[in-house]
Amino acid sequence: MNHKLQGVNWSEQARRALSATKIVSHLAQLEGWALAGDGPSVAIEKTYAFENYYETMAFVNAVAFIAHVTDHHPDLWVGYKQCVVRWSTHDVGGISKTDFECAARIDALRA
């Protein structure tokens, strides 16, 4: 699969696990994101709140589009007025720069 978003060929992008120092540095640049889990299940996570189910589902569909185009897929927990988004890079066994790039993209949906 060959997807491009802003000139980046996401499906061919080399992903590597970030060090703890880099993860903390990247987290400081994103509002509301926190570390979740540990070991192989470590991820960055954020809960988004909405006025109603329709808005929640519109957000989920927009996240799904970003995930498809970037070939990087978060775990989602969807409720009536909220959605929890959790990013990690399973194939590197940790958190990669791609997780933070995708987190920033979905934050921009709410800006």
Phi and psi in radians as a Rosetta constraint file:
Dihedral C 1 N 2 CA 2 C 2 CIRCULARHARMONIC -2.148 0.35
Dihedral N 2 CA 2 C 2 N 3 CIRCULARHARMONIC 1.745 0.35
Dihedral C 2 N 3 CA 3 C 3 CIRCULARHARMONIC -1.991 0.35
Dihedral N 3 CA 3 C 3 N 4 CIRCULARHARMONIC 2.509 0.35
Dihedral C 3 N 4 CA 4 C 4 CIRCULARHARMONIC -2.226 0.35
Dihedral N 4 CA 4 C 4 N 5 CIRCULARHARMONIC 2.422 0.35
Dihedral C 4 N 5 CA 5 C 5 CIRCULARHARMONIC -2.465 0.35
Dihedral N 5 CA 5 C 5 N 6 CIRCULARHARMONIC 2.060 0.35
Dihedral C 5 N 6 CA 6 C 6 CIRCULARHARMONIC 0.951 0.35
Dihedral N 6 CA 6 C 6 N 7 CIRCULARHARMONIC 0.771 0.35
Dihedral C 6 N 7 CA 7 C 7 CIRCULARHARMONIC 1.378 0.35
Dihedral N 7 CA 7 C 7 N 8 CIRCULARHARMONIC 0.003 0.35
Dihedral C 7 N 8 CA 8 C 8 CIRCULARHARMONIC -1.724 0.35
Dihedral N 8 CA 8 C 8 N 9 CIRCULARHARMONIC 2.273 0.35
Dihedral C 8 N 9 CA 9 C 9 CIRCULARHARMONIC -1.531 0.35
Dihedral N 9 CA 9 C 9 N 10 CIRCULARHARMONIC 1.576 0.35
Dihedral C 9 N 10 CA 10 C 10 CIRCULARHARMONIC -1.131 0.35
Dihedral N 10 CA 10 C 10 N 11 CIRCULARHARMONIC -0.610 0.35
Dihedral C 10 N 11 CA 11 C 11 CIRCULARHARMONIC -1.244 0.35
Dihedral N 11 CA 11 C 11 N 12 CIRCULARHARMONIC -0.316 0.35
Dihedral C 11 N 12 CA 12 C 12 CIRCULARHARMONIC -1.866 0.35
Dihedral N 12 CA 12 C 12 N 13 CIRCULARHARMONIC 0.050 0.35
Dihedral C 12 N 13 CA 13 C 13 CIRCULARHARMONIC -1.232 0.35
Dihedral N 13 CA 13 C 13 N 14 CIRCULARHARMONIC 2.221 0.35
Dihedral C 13 N 14 CA 14 C 14 CIRCULARHARMONIC -1.265 0.35
Dihedral N 14 CA 14 C 14 N 15 CIRCULARHARMONIC 2.243 0.35
Dihedral C 14 N 15 CA 15 C 15 CIRCULARHARMONIC -1.983 0.35
Dihedral N 15 CA 15 C 15 N 16 CIRCULARHARMONIC 2.392 0.35
Dihedral C 15 N 16 CA 16 C 16 CIRCULARHARMONIC -2.324 0.35
Dihedral N 16 CA 16 C 16 N 17 CIRCULARHARMONIC 2.588 0.35
Dihedral C 16 N 17 CA 17 C 17 CIRCULARHARMONIC -1.167 0.35
Dihedral N 17 CA 17 C 17 N 18 CIRCULARHARMONIC 2.398 0.35
Dihedral C 17 N 18 CA 18 C 18 CIRCULARHARMONIC -1.482 0.35
Dihedral N 18 CA 18 C 18 N 19 CIRCULARHARMONIC 2.688 0.35
Dihedral C 18 N 19 CA 19 C 19 CIRCULARHARMONIC -1.273 0.35
Dihedral N 19 CA 19 C 19 N 20 CIRCULARHARMONIC 2.839 0.35
Dihedral C 19 N 20 CA 20 C 20 CIRCULARHARMONIC -1.012 0.35
Dihedral N 20 CA 20 C 20 N 21 CIRCULARHARMONIC -0.688 0.35
Dihedral C 20 N 21 CA 21 C 21 CIRCULARHARMONIC -1.089 0.35
Dihedral N 21 CA 21 C 21 N 22 CIRCULARHARMONIC -0.784 0.35
Dihedral C 21 N 22 CA 22 C 22 CIRCULARHARMONIC -1.181 0.35
Dihedral N 22 CA 22 C 22 N 23 CIRCULARHARMONIC -0.637 0.35
Dihedral C 22 N 23 CA 23 C 23 CIRCULARHARMONIC -1.079 0.35
Dihedral N 23 CA 23 C 23 N 24 CIRCULARHARMONIC -0.819 0.35
Dihedral C 23 N 24 CA 24 C 24 CIRCULARHARMONIC -1.087 0.35
Dihedral N 24 CA 24 C 24 N 25 CIRCULARHARMONIC -0.711 0.35
Dihedral C 24 N 25 CA 25 C 25 CIRCULARHARMONIC -1.097 0.35
Dihedral N 25 CA 25 C 25 N 26 CIRCULARHARMONIC -0.791 0.35
Dihedral C 25 N 26 CA 26 C 26 CIRCULARHARMONIC -1.175 0.35
Dihedral N 26 CA 26 C 26 N 27 CIRCULARHARMONIC -0.676 0.35
Dihedral C 26 N 27 CA 27 C 27 CIRCULARHARMONIC -1.061 0.35
Dihedral N 27 CA 27 C 27 N 28 CIRCULARHARMONIC -0.639 0.35
Dihedral C 27 N 28 CA 28 C 28 CIRCULARHARMONIC -1.111 0.35
Dihedral N 28 CA 28 C 28 N 29 CIRCULARHARMONIC -0.348 0.35
Dihedral C 28 N 29 CA 29 C 29 CIRCULARHARMONIC -1.579 0.35
Dihedral N 29 CA 29 C 29 N 30 CIRCULARHARMONIC -0.157 0.35
Dihedral C 29 N 30 CA 30 C 30 CIRCULARHARMONIC -2.027 0.35
Dihedral N 30 CA 30 C 30 N 31 CIRCULARHARMONIC 2.296 0.35
Dihedral C 30 N 31 CA 31 C 31 CIRCULARHARMONIC -1.445 0.35
Dihedral N 31 CA 31 C 31 N 32 CIRCULARHARMONIC 2.247 0.35
Dihedral C 31 N 32 CA 32 C 32 CIRCULARHARMONIC 1.495 0.35
Dihedral N 32 CA 32 C 32 N 33 CIRCULARHARMONIC -0.058 0.35
Dihedral C 32 N 33 CA 33 C 33 CIRCULARHARMONIC -1.557 0.35
Dihedral N 33 CA 33 C 33 N 34 CIRCULARHARMONIC 2.519 0.35
Dihedral C 33 N 34 CA 34 C 34 CIRCULARHARMONIC -2.492 0.35
Dihedral N 34 CA 34 C 34 N 35 CIRCULARHARMONIC 2.786 0.35
Dihedral C 34 N 35 CA 35 C 35 CIRCULARHARMONIC -1.264 0.35
Dihedral N 35 CA 35 C 35 N 36 CIRCULARHARMONIC 2.489 0.35
Dihedral C 35 N 36 CA 36 C 36 CIRCULARHARMONIC -2.397 0.35
Dihedral N 36 CA 36 C 36 N 37 CIRCULARHARMONIC 2.546 0.35
Dihedral C 36 N 37 CA 37 C 37 CIRCULARHARMONIC 1.290 0.35
Dihedral N 37 CA 37 C 37 N 38 CIRCULARHARMONIC -3.070 0.35
Dihedral C 37 N 38 CA 38 C 38 CIRCULARHARMONIC -2.713 0.35
Dihedral N 38 CA 38 C 38 N 39 CIRCULARHARMONIC 2.961 0.35
Dihedral C 38 N 39 CA 39 C 39 CIRCULARHARMONIC 0.995 0.35
Dihedral N 39 CA 39 C 39 N 40 CIRCULARHARMONIC -2.351 0.35
Dihedral C 39 N 40 CA 40 C 40 CIRCULARHARMONIC -1.224 0.35
Dihedral N 40 CA 40 C 40 N 41 CIRCULARHARMONIC -0.220 0.35
Dihedral C 40 N 41 CA 41 C 41 CIRCULARHARMONIC -1.774 0.35
Dihedral N 41 CA 41 C 41 N 42 CIRCULARHARMONIC 0.228 0.35
Dihedral C 41 N 42 CA 42 C 42 CIRCULARHARMONIC -1.136 0.35
Dihedral N 42 CA 42 C 42 N 43 CIRCULARHARMONIC 2.483 0.35
Dihedral C 42 N 43 CA 43 C 43 CIRCULARHARMONIC -2.738 0.35
Dihedral N 43 CA 43 C 43 N 44 CIRCULARHARMONIC 2.982 0.35
Dihedral C 43 N 44 CA 44 C 44 CIRCULARHARMONIC -1.849 0.35
Dihedral N 44 CA 44 C 44 N 45 CIRCULARHARMONIC 2.504 0.35
Dihedral C 44 N 45 CA 45 C 45 CIRCULARHARMONIC -2.488 0.35
Dihedral N 45 CA 45 C 45 N 46 CIRCULARHARMONIC 2.550 0.35
Dihedral C 45 N 46 CA 46 C 46 CIRCULARHARMONIC -2.599 0.35
Dihedral N 46 CA 46 C 46 N 47 CIRCULARHARMONIC 2.496 0.35
Dihedral C 46 N 47 CA 47 C 47 CIRCULARHARMONIC -1.832 0.35
Dihedral N 47 CA 47 C 47 N 48 CIRCULARHARMONIC 2.224 0.35
Dihedral C 47 N 48 CA 48 C 48 CIRCULARHARMONIC -1.854 0.35
Dihedral N 48 CA 48 C 48 N 49 CIRCULARHARMONIC 2.339 0.35
Dihedral C 48 N 49 CA 49 C 49 CIRCULARHARMONIC -1.858 0.35
Dihedral N 49 CA 49 C 49 N 50 CIRCULARHARMONIC 2.557 0.35
Dihedral C 49 N 50 CA 50 C 50 CIRCULARHARMONIC -2.354 0.35
Dihedral N 50 CA 50 C 50 N 51 CIRCULARHARMONIC 2.913 0.35
Dihedral C 50 N 51 CA 51 C 51 CIRCULARHARMONIC -1.349 0.35
Dihedral N 51 CA 51 C 51 N 52 CIRCULARHARMONIC -0.497 0.35
Dihedral C 51 N 52 CA 52 C 52 CIRCULARHARMONIC -2.807 0.35
Dihedral N 52 CA 52 C 52 N 53 CIRCULARHARMONIC 3.070 0.35
Dihedral C 52 N 53 CA 53 C 53 CIRCULARHARMONIC -1.138 0.35
Dihedral N 53 CA 53 C 53 N 54 CIRCULARHARMONIC -0.668 0.35
Dihedral C 53 N 54 CA 54 C 54 CIRCULARHARMONIC -1.032 0.35
Dihedral N 54 CA 54 C 54 N 55 CIRCULARHARMONIC -0.806 0.35
Dihedral C 54 N 55 CA 55 C 55 CIRCULARHARMONIC -1.118 0.35
Dihedral N 55 CA 55 C 55 N 56 CIRCULARHARMONIC -0.682 0.35
Dihedral C 55 N 56 CA 56 C 56 CIRCULARHARMONIC -1.047 0.35
Dihedral N 56 CA 56 C 56 N 57 CIRCULARHARMONIC -0.825 0.35
Dihedral C 56 N 57 CA 57 C 57 CIRCULARHARMONIC -1.207 0.35
Dihedral N 57 CA 57 C 57 N 58 CIRCULARHARMONIC -0.608 0.35
Dihedral C 57 N 58 CA 58 C 58 CIRCULARHARMONIC -1.078 0.35
Dihedral N 58 CA 58 C 58 N 59 CIRCULARHARMONIC -0.745 0.35
Dihedral C 58 N 59 CA 59 C 59 CIRCULARHARMONIC -1.080 0.35
Dihedral N 59 CA 59 C 59 N 60 CIRCULARHARMONIC -0.819 0.35
Dihedral C 59 N 60 CA 60 C 60 CIRCULARHARMONIC -1.023 0.35
Dihedral N 60 CA 60 C 60 N 61 CIRCULARHARMONIC -0.726 0.35
Dihedral C 60 N 61 CA 61 C 61 CIRCULARHARMONIC -1.154 0.35
Dihedral N 61 CA 61 C 61 N 62 CIRCULARHARMONIC -0.654 0.35
Dihedral C 61 N 62 CA 62 C 62 CIRCULARHARMONIC -1.159 0.35
Dihedral N 62 CA 62 C 62 N 63 CIRCULARHARMONIC -0.709 0.35
Dihedral C 62 N 63 CA 63 C 63 CIRCULARHARMONIC -1.093 0.35
Dihedral N 63 CA 63 C 63 N 64 CIRCULARHARMONIC -0.714 0.35
Dihedral C 63 N 64 CA 64 C 64 CIRCULARHARMONIC -1.069 0.35
Dihedral N 64 CA 64 C 64 N 65 CIRCULARHARMONIC -0.674 0.35
Dihedral C 64 N 65 CA 65 C 65 CIRCULARHARMONIC -1.133 0.35
Dihedral N 65 CA 65 C 65 N 66 CIRCULARHARMONIC -0.813 0.35
Dihedral C 65 N 66 CA 66 C 66 CIRCULARHARMONIC -1.043 0.35
Dihedral N 66 CA 66 C 66 N 67 CIRCULARHARMONIC -0.752 0.35
Dihedral C 66 N 67 CA 67 C 67 CIRCULARHARMONIC -1.067 0.35
Dihedral N 67 CA 67 C 67 N 68 CIRCULARHARMONIC -0.725 0.35
Dihedral C 67 N 68 CA 68 C 68 CIRCULARHARMONIC -1.141 0.35
Dihedral N 68 CA 68 C 68 N 69 CIRCULARHARMONIC -0.836 0.35
Dihedral C 68 N 69 CA 69 C 69 CIRCULARHARMONIC -1.168 0.35
Dihedral N 69 CA 69 C 69 N 70 CIRCULARHARMONIC -0.635 0.35
Dihedral C 69 N 70 CA 70 C 70 CIRCULARHARMONIC -1.531 0.35
Dihedral N 70 CA 70 C 70 N 71 CIRCULARHARMONIC -0.116 0.35
Dihedral C 70 N 71 CA 71 C 71 CIRCULARHARMONIC 0.946 0.35
Dihedral N 71 CA 71 C 71 N 72 CIRCULARHARMONIC 0.751 0.35
Dihedral C 71 N 72 CA 72 C 72 CIRCULARHARMONIC -2.546 0.35
Dihedral N 72 CA 72 C 72 N 73 CIRCULARHARMONIC 2.154 0.35
Dihedral C 72 N 73 CA 73 C 73 CIRCULARHARMONIC -2.117 0.35
Dihedral N 73 CA 73 C 73 N 74 CIRCULARHARMONIC 2.182 0.35
Dihedral C 73 N 74 CA 74 C 74 CIRCULARHARMONIC -1.485 0.35
Dihedral N 74 CA 74 C 74 N 75 CIRCULARHARMONIC 2.895 0.35
Dihedral C 74 N 75 CA 75 C 75 CIRCULARHARMONIC -1.518 0.35
Dihedral N 75 CA 75 C 75 N 76 CIRCULARHARMONIC 2.384 0.35
Dihedral C 75 N 76 CA 76 C 76 CIRCULARHARMONIC -2.188 0.35
Dihedral N 76 CA 76 C 76 N 77 CIRCULARHARMONIC 2.385 0.35
Dihedral C 76 N 77 CA 77 C 77 CIRCULARHARMONIC -2.078 0.35
Dihedral N 77 CA 77 C 77 N 78 CIRCULARHARMONIC 2.064 0.35
Dihedral C 77 N 78 CA 78 C 78 CIRCULARHARMONIC -1.949 0.35
Dihedral N 78 CA 78 C 78 N 79 CIRCULARHARMONIC 2.240 0.35
Dihedral C 78 N 79 CA 79 C 79 CIRCULARHARMONIC -2.126 0.35
Dihedral N 79 CA 79 C 79 N 80 CIRCULARHARMONIC -3.064 0.35
Dihedral C 79 N 80 CA 80 C 80 CIRCULARHARMONIC -1.047 0.35
Dihedral N 80 CA 80 C 80 N 81 CIRCULARHARMONIC -0.818 0.35
Dihedral C 80 N 81 CA 81 C 81 CIRCULARHARMONIC -2.187 0.35
Dihedral N 81 CA 81 C 81 N 82 CIRCULARHARMONIC 0.410 0.35
Dihedral C 81 N 82 CA 82 C 82 CIRCULARHARMONIC -2.738 0.35
Dihedral N 82 CA 82 C 82 N 83 CIRCULARHARMONIC 2.791 0.35
Dihedral C 82 N 83 CA 83 C 83 CIRCULARHARMONIC -2.480 0.35
Dihedral N 83 CA 83 C 83 N 84 CIRCULARHARMONIC 2.234 0.35
Dihedral C 83 N 84 CA 84 C 84 CIRCULARHARMONIC -1.736 0.35
Dihedral N 84 CA 84 C 84 N 85 CIRCULARHARMONIC 2.224 0.35
Dihedral C 84 N 85 CA 85 C 85 CIRCULARHARMONIC -1.982 0.35
Dihedral N 85 CA 85 C 85 N 86 CIRCULARHARMONIC 2.284 0.35
Dihedral C 85 N 86 CA 86 C 86 CIRCULARHARMONIC -2.275 0.35
Dihedral N 86 CA 86 C 86 N 87 CIRCULARHARMONIC 2.085 0.35
Dihedral C 86 N 87 CA 87 C 87 CIRCULARHARMONIC -1.876 0.35
Dihedral N 87 CA 87 C 87 N 88 CIRCULARHARMONIC 2.378 0.35
Dihedral C 87 N 88 CA 88 C 88 CIRCULARHARMONIC -2.735 0.35
Dihedral N 88 CA 88 C 88 N 89 CIRCULARHARMONIC 2.908 0.35
Dihedral C 88 N 89 CA 89 C 89 CIRCULARHARMONIC -2.017 0.35
Dihedral N 89 CA 89 C 89 N 90 CIRCULARHARMONIC 1.701 0.35
Dihedral C 89 N 90 CA 90 C 90 CIRCULARHARMONIC -1.051 0.35
Dihedral N 90 CA 90 C 90 N 91 CIRCULARHARMONIC -0.686 0.35
Dihedral C 90 N 91 CA 91 C 91 CIRCULARHARMONIC -1.254 0.35
Dihedral N 91 CA 91 C 91 N 92 CIRCULARHARMONIC -0.205 0.35
Dihedral C 91 N 92 CA 92 C 92 CIRCULARHARMONIC -1.916 0.35
Dihedral N 92 CA 92 C 92 N 93 CIRCULARHARMONIC -0.035 0.35
Dihedral C 92 N 93 CA 93 C 93 CIRCULARHARMONIC 1.169 0.35
Dihedral N 93 CA 93 C 93 N 94 CIRCULARHARMONIC 0.620 0.35
Dihedral C 93 N 94 CA 94 C 94 CIRCULARHARMONIC -3.083 0.35
Dihedral N 94 CA 94 C 94 N 95 CIRCULARHARMONIC -2.607 0.35
Dihedral C 94 N 95 CA 95 C 95 CIRCULARHARMONIC -1.938 0.35
Dihedral N 95 CA 95 C 95 N 96 CIRCULARHARMONIC 2.303 0.35
Dihedral C 95 N 96 CA 96 C 96 CIRCULARHARMONIC -2.006 0.35
Dihedral N 96 CA 96 C 96 N 97 CIRCULARHARMONIC 2.990 0.35
Dihedral C 96 N 97 CA 97 C 97 CIRCULARHARMONIC -1.029 0.35
Dihedral N 97 CA 97 C 97 N 98 CIRCULARHARMONIC -0.591 0.35
Dihedral C 97 N 98 CA 98 C 98 CIRCULARHARMONIC -1.038 0.35
Dihedral N 98 CA 98 C 98 N 99 CIRCULARHARMONIC -0.644 0.35
Dihedral C 98 N 99 CA 99 C 99 CIRCULARHARMONIC -1.044 0.35
Dihedral N 99 CA 99 C 99 N 100 CIRCULARHARMONIC -0.761 0.35
Dihedral C 99 N 100 CA 100 C 100 CIRCULARHARMONIC -1.232 0.35
Dihedral N 100 CA 100 C 100 N 101 CIRCULARHARMONIC -0.644 0.35
Dihedral C 100 N 101 CA 101 C 101 CIRCULARHARMONIC -1.110 0.35
Dihedral N 101 CA 101 C 101 N 102 CIRCULARHARMONIC -0.757 0.35
Dihedral C 101 N 102 CA 102 C 102 CIRCULARHARMONIC -1.195 0.35
Dihedral N 102 CA 102 C 102 N 103 CIRCULARHARMONIC -0.663 0.35
Dihedral C 102 N 103 CA 103 C 103 CIRCULARHARMONIC -1.056 0.35
Dihedral N 103 CA 103 C 103 N 104 CIRCULARHARMONIC -0.762 0.35
Dihedral C 103 N 104 CA 104 C 104 CIRCULARHARMONIC -1.110 0.35
Dihedral N 104 CA 104 C 104 N 105 CIRCULARHARMONIC -0.667 0.35
Dihedral C 104 N 105 CA 105 C 105 CIRCULARHARMONIC -1.111 0.35
Dihedral N 105 CA 105 C 105 N 106 CIRCULARHARMONIC -0.737 0.35
Dihedral C 105 N 106 CA 106 C 106 CIRCULARHARMONIC -1.348 0.35
Dihedral N 106 CA 106 C 106 N 107 CIRCULARHARMONIC -0.479 0.35
Dihedral C 106 N 107 CA 107 C 107 CIRCULARHARMONIC -1.041 0.35
Dihedral N 107 CA 107 C 107 N 108 CIRCULARHARMONIC -0.660 0.35
Dihedral C 107 N 108 CA 108 C 108 CIRCULARHARMONIC -1.130 0.35
Dihedral N 108 CA 108 C 108 N 109 CIRCULARHARMONIC -0.402 0.35
Dihedral C 108 N 109 CA 109 C 109 CIRCULARHARMONIC -1.077 0.35
Dihedral N 109 CA 109 C 109 N 110 CIRCULARHARMONIC -0.567 0.35
Dihedral C 109 N 110 CA 110 C 110 CIRCULARHARMONIC -1.635 0.35
Dihedral N 110 CA 110 C 110 N 111 CIRCULARHARMONIC -0.110 0.35
